[in-house]
Amino acid sequence: MSIEEKLLQDFLALPEDKKLEVIDFVEFLKSRNQNKLEALMDDIIVENRDALEELAK
């Protein structure tokens, strides 16, 4: 059984209120990951501002 199948099987066995908690947690993880990516991109832009400005000419 794959991880996805195991997760789905376990998820479907949960009561509705717990399913909502799982969905909230997944959304939290996605948001946290997105925030890390945005911070990384901001750092890259700051560190390479001169080069980016030269390329924009």
C-alpha positions in Angstrom: 0.0 0.0 0.0 1.4 3.4 -1.0 1.6 6.3 1.4 -1.2 8.0 -0.4 -3.5 5.0 -0.1 -2.6 4.6 3.6 -3.3 8.3 4.2 -6.6 8.1 2.4 -7.7 5.0 4.2 -6.9 6.5 7.6 -8.5 9.8 6.7 -11.7 8.2 5.6 -11.9 6.2 8.9 -11.9 9.5 10.9 -14.9 11.2 12.3 -15.9 14.4 10.5 -14.4 16.8 13.1 -11.1 15.0 13.0 -11.1 15.2 9.2 -11.5 19.0 9.5 -8.5 19.0 11.8 -6.4 17.1 9.3 -7.4 19.5 6.5 -6.5 22.5 8.7 -3.1 20.9 9.5 -2.4 20.3 5.8 -3.3 23.9 5.0 -1.0 25.1 7.8 1.9 23.0 6.3 1.3 24.4 2.8 1.2 27.9 4.2 4.4 27.5 6.1 6.1 26.1 3.1 4.9 29.0 0.9 6.1 31.5 3.5 9.6 29.8 3.5 9.7 30.0 -0.3 8.7 33.6 -0.3 11.3 34.5 2.2 13.9 32.6 0.2 12.9 34.5 -3.0 13.1 37.8 -1.1 16.6 37.0 0.0 17.7 36.1 -3.5 16.3 39.4 -4.8 18.1 41.4 -2.1 21.4 39.6 -2.5 21.3 40.1 -6.3 19.7 43.5 -6.6 22.5 45.0 -8.6 22.6 42.2 -11.1 18.8 42.2 -11.5 18.8 46.0 -12.0 21.5 45.6 -14.7 19.5 42.9 -16.4 16.4 45.1 -16.3 18.1 47.8 -18.5 
